[in-house]
Structure formats: structure tokens, C-alpha cells
Amino acid sequence: MKYIVILGDGMADRPVKELGGKTPLQKAYKPNMDRLVREGITGKVRTIPVGSNPGSDIANLNILGYNPDEFYSGRAPLEAVSIGIKLKNDDVAYRCNLVTLKFNKNKTKAVMEDYSAGHITTKEAKELISDINREIGTEQICFYPGVSYRHIMVWASGALNNECIPPHDITGKNIADYLPVGEGEEVLRDMMLKSTGILERHPVNRERVKRGDNPANSIWFWGQGKKPSLPTFREKYSLEGALVSAVDLMKGIGICAGFEILEVQGITGYLDTNYAGKAEAALKALEKVDFAYIHVEAPDEAGHSGSYSDKIKAIEDFDALVVGTVLKKIESFEEYRILILPDHATPIEVKTHTDEPVPFVIYDNSIKRKNEDTAFDETITERKGILFFEEGYKLIDYFIKGRLV
């Protein structure tokens, strides 16, 4: 049996006024996912435990069968693993975004204009983070470049017990209300303040402004945690696995789970990503392993930007180029199961993650069904009598071990 999970990050949503009260999933043309709904098993799953922060880290750990209450140690440590940082037991890793702040004339106030600094290129960002490390790094604090706007700060024996708000949660808001609070807040705030002076005068940002791009004029800390420790997926399910994603977080989870991390040219984590390349890489990997996980970030990024048209396009490309490619080529395997779902909702109206249960569909090629359900969308979660996994980490057990009759 071959197993493949196809995940559209943030794909679920809420009714959008401009779409006539429908969601992007309901408006999108997605014949492949809809076909699987007609022939598969539908349900809903709570990927974010009640009271937990609705992050992709917690959600994807849950989906892969790792109970966050037992295994979650923070987002940044997982991303640190993905870029080869060897964390010590007393290290605290922070996610370090390059962001665009919009200041008033006197620079006494600032709002979060862009959590991604215009999706700055990795090459530009590496130069900026390297200079930040040279200017404000210390023997205890080091900055490591990642991908695009996503980077890591590691603080040896650093502060952990504080509240740091993700920048994508506060777009358009005054940052004064969302600066780090708690243990080590003075150090964190001081570095963020110093970074604005360094970055505003940097040649990279001067060129970005000339081109009309958002400058990366500040760093922003969040997602702190300590060194993660997970049992491998093989230890849990006796399956070798592979994962493809453009996002450091997902690669870090995959490395900790013992997966082969698939490298694909042209994957960006945004609307221009190489959708088909991800699907083809996963299918190729299934010739050697029995489990593949395809993660697509584009719907989530569109949700954060508040663009329903971009989100619809991301969903349609996901369906045509990822799901469609898988369905065309997976027939070469005798037995297979497909699980499709979002990890969480990223509603257009709030531009950030929310914690409501999300829909899923499971398809097994050995079982042919004729369901009344006709579409993959959020209305699945509203129907009575469907499968419901209150504890999200149990879904993968059903997907792999369940008798789908």
C-alpha cells in the first residue's frame, strides 16, 4: 500500500462577502478534489487543539500523528533543524522575520505593513541577516539566514518564557501593542530597535525602494522554543517516508520525523511555486518509500494577504497541478490511499490562522463509492454523521491502519 498526503496550507476559509457569501474553496474550480469527495470518505478534523495557538507547526505535527501536547517544543527549533543548525539543550531558537514597518513622520509610531517584506528574495535576505549578525550578534546570540523573509535567531541559555506575537497576525496594526513581553523582553526589543537603523540605510533596501518594493526595515521575533525530539515516522508506523515543501518549518518537521526531504527546483512557497514538480517528486519517491507528504504553502500566503482572488487561484492550481498530477500518475501503483486536507483555516477576513475544524477526504483505490457529497469545501464540517477526529493526531492512524469500508 502506498500513502500520500496532499496538504493545502490555510486552504479553508470563512464566507466572503465579495464572493456572495461563499468561501474561496466553494468558488474555486477544483474537479479533482470534488471527484475524490464523490468516491471517498469525508470528515472533519480538529488540527488545532482547543486553546492552542493556531500555527502550522502544531497543525502539521498533529496531522502526522504527533500529539502536540507531548511533542511540541516551539516553531523556531523545527525551522532551525531544517537549515542545519545544531541546537544545544540550553539554546532557545526564535523565528526572525524580515518585515516592513510603516513609521509616522517623527518615527514615534509604527504599524506592521508587511510581515514578509514584499516576499524578499533569499539572496537579498541572506545579505541583510548576515549584516544584522555582524552588527548586533554576540557570543550568546547568533542570526542564521533561511529562505525569503524567514530566518532564525539562536540565544544560548536565552529567555524562553515570554509572549512574542507572529507578525502575520498584526498586519496594519500598531506594533507598540505587540512587542515581546516577559522574560528577556528588553534584549529582544533592543535588537529589534537597533535592526531598523541598520536595515534602513542598507544598500539592499535602498535598491528595493528604488524598484518600488517594500524594504525589509526591521526584524521581528516570535515562535521561540527549545531543541525538539520526535520518534521517527518509521518507529511509529513502520513506514519510510518522504516530504516535499518550500517551507523551512515543514522541512524541519520532516527531518525530525526521519523523512527524505525532496528537493525540487522552482518551489517558492507562494503563487508562483512549481506545483507539478512537487507532485512528480512525491510520486517518484513512492517508488522507494511507502508514504509521501506534499505541502503547498500558496493558499496560506494568499489568505494572509487578504486576497480572495489569489486564494482562489492558489486552490485551483493546487487542484489542477498537484492533485491532478497525482491522480494521473498514481495509477501505476497497485494499491494506494490519498488524504487531502488543509492544516488550518486562514480566512480572508482576518488574514491569519484560525482554529476551527477543517474538512478532509480519504480515497482508497480499492473501494469505489458513490457519495451524495459533491464538493470539497467547508460545508463538509457542518454535516452530521460524518467522521470527526477531535484529537487531530488520530486521523493519520485511521488513514494508515483503518479499514475504510
Stockholm file with secondary structure:
# STOCKHOLM 1.0

chainA/1-405         MKYIVILGDGMADRPVKELGGKTPLQKAYKPNMDRLVREGITGKVRTIPVGSNPGSDIANLNILGYNPDEFYSGRAPLEAVSIGIKLKNDDVAYRCNLVTLKFNKNKTKAVMEDYSAGHITTKEAKELISDINREIGTEQICFYPGVSYRHIMVWASGALNNECIPPHDITGKNIADYLPVGEGEEVLRDMMLKSTGILERHPVNRERVKRGDNPANSIWFWGQGKKPSLPTFREKYSLEGALVSAVDLMKGIGICAGFEILEVQGITGYLDTNYAGKAEAALKALEKVDFAYIHVEAPDEAGHSGSYSDKIKAIEDFDALVVGTVLKKIESFEEYRILILPDHATPIEVKTHTDEPVPFVIYDNSIKRKNEDTAFDETITERKGILFFEEGYKLIDYFIKGRLV
#=GR chainA/1-405 SS CEEEEEEETTBBCCCBGGGTTBCHHHHSCCHHHHHHHHHSEEEEECCSCTTSCCCHHHHHHHHTTCCHHHHCCCHHHHHHHHTTCCCCTTEEEEEEEEEEEEECTTSSCEEEEETTTTTCCHHHHHHHHHHHHHHHCCSSEEEEEEETTEEEEEEETCCCSEECCCGGGSBTSBGGGSSCEETTHHHHHHHHHHHHHHHHTCHHHHHHHHHTCCCCCEEEEEEEECCCCCCCHHHHHSCCEEEECSCHHHHHHHHHTTCEECCCTTCCSSTTSCHHHHHHHHHHHTTTCSEEEEEECHHHHHHHHTCHHHHHHHHHHIIIIIIHHHHHHGGGSSSEEEEEECSSBCCTTTTSCBCSCEEEEEEETTCCCCCSCCCCSGGGGGSTTSEEESSGGGHHHHHHHCCCC
#=GC SS_cons         CEEEEEEETTBBCCCBGGGTTBCHHHHSCCHHHHHHHHHSEEEEECCSCTTSCCCHHHHHHHHTTCCHHHHCCCHHHHHHHHTTCCCCTTEEEEEEEEEEEEECTTSSCEEEEETTTTTCCHHHHHHHHHHHHHHHCCSSEEEEEEETTEEEEEEETCCCSEECCCGGGSBTSBGGGSSCEETTHHHHHHHHHHHHHHHHTCHHHHHHHHHTCCCCCEEEEEEEECCCCCCCHHHHHSCCEEEECSCHHHHHHHHHTTCEECCCTTCCSSTTSCHHHHHHHHHHHTTTCSEEEEEECHHHHHHHHTCHHHHHHHHHHIIIIIIHHHHHHGGGSSSEEEEEECSSBCCTTTTSCBCSCEEEEEEETTCCCCCSCCCCSGGGGGSTTSEEESSGGGHHHHHHHCCCC
//
